[in-house]
Amino acid sequence: MVLVVAGIDQGLLWHDGNPLLEQRHLDSGAMVNLSNRQVFSIHGRDALRLVSLLGSADLSILEQGVAAASLLLDASGHIRCWLALCPLVPPVDGDAPVLWGWTSTAAGADLVEHLNARRFRLEATARLQPEVGVVWQGPGAPKEVVGLDQAELVADRHGAWDCLGGRQWLVRHPEALMGATTASIAGTWAYEARRIAAGVPRIGVDTDDETIANELGAPTDWLSLSRGCYPGQEVVSRIHNLGSPPRRLVQLHFDGQDERLPEVGQTLIDPDDGWIIGRMGSSAYHGMLGPIGLGLINRNHDDAREVQADGLIAKVVPLVDKDAGRHFQAPKGLARPARL
């Protein structure tokens, strides 16, 4: 058993001896402990309305029993937080409905404070739930969790893009579940390799403080262009309709000549001219694809040209079209109308 010794996932299981085999077990219902994610709950009849007003996604599907996710943006369209939301739990015996979800490591306290500060007259209260953790289970698993006392199950997420085809169980005392389950156990190496191969960015790892929501693609499950106003929506719509985001999300396939991977936050460079063209995000060894990663590169970079991160050469696989946001631009040479 090997634990993650540094970084955002420090203390979690990295692998249990054979990380490549564990990647295969993910499709047979293997479990991954993601208990460093911070779980929160929102109580009150206006719980869904609160996150809908502040977030960037269309969350109406939560009332239909389907999971969703949303971004919280600042006024300039920069990503400030990410919310993974479970289907709305209906009221029982007159109690108010409860909305469960989780957010990135170390972001929970700021998120709860942000939500409560902006509820105004809405009947909704956000609370951090430190005794509840997240466990991901692969798509081959039964709907009932083996080894879990149903009293310990709080909520579950499935069907969302970031669920990677599996289920995210929100449980009390996740370490006890991992010790009692009869399912195979996999580490974060296998999970991260699956996530990167699917092109799903991890907010705070594959993004930085300057990341605009459009750089991850628009529209997506996390970012709606058709719903009403939300913080940052004006910038998102303007970029989508009239301009282009300065960077875009790409997948990187390294040549594998070095037995190492670049660190998160490394500068991406064009090896031909030495120009800085972007930022390195997460990376992992994938059983089928080899060493892969995610990065943000300049919009106009030629995808046919290789990039370099910490001396490692990689090919670029675009995830966001470089022409995204050019749908309604006027043809070149078209004169602007004279002012009256």
Secondary structure as GFF3:
##gff-version 3
##sequence-region A 1 340
A	DSSP	beta_strand	2	3	.	.	.	ID=ss1
A	DSSP	beta_strand	13	15	.	.	.	ID=ss2
A	DSSP	alpha_helix	19	25	.	.	.	ID=ss3
A	DSSP	three_ten_helix	26	28	.	.	.	ID=ss4
A	DSSP	beta_strand	31	33	.	.	.	ID=ss5
A	DSSP	beta_strand	38	43	.	.	.	ID=ss6
A	DSSP	alpha_helix	47	54	.	.	.	ID=ss7
A	DSSP	three_ten_helix	60	64	.	.	.	ID=ss8
A	DSSP	beta_strand	68	73	.	.	.	ID=ss9
A	DSSP	beta_strand	79	85	.	.	.	ID=ss10
A	DSSP	beta_strand	98	103	.	.	.	ID=ss11
A	DSSP	alpha_helix	108	117	.	.	.	ID=ss12
A	DSSP	beta_strand	125	128	.	.	.	ID=ss13
A	DSSP	beta_strand	132	137	.	.	.	ID=ss14
A	DSSP	three_ten_helix	150	152	.	.	.	ID=ss15
A	DSSP	beta_strand	153	158	.	.	.	ID=ss16
A	DSSP	three_ten_helix	161	163	.	.	.	ID=ss17
A	DSSP	beta_strand	167	172	.	.	.	ID=ss18
A	DSSP	alpha_helix	174	180	.	.	.	ID=ss19
A	DSSP	beta_strand	185	186	.	.	.	ID=ss20
A	DSSP	alpha_helix	188	197	.	.	.	ID=ss21
A	DSSP	three_ten_helix	213	216	.	.	.	ID=ss22
A	DSSP	alpha_helix	233	242	.	.	.	ID=ss23
A	DSSP	beta_strand	247	254	.	.	.	ID=ss24
A	DSSP	beta_strand	267	269	.	.	.	ID=ss25
A	DSSP	beta_strand	276	286	.	.	.	ID=ss26
A	DSSP	beta_strand	290	298	.	.	.	ID=ss27
A	DSSP	beta_strand	307	309	.	.	.	ID=ss28
A	DSSP	beta_strand	312	318	.	.	.	ID=ss29
###
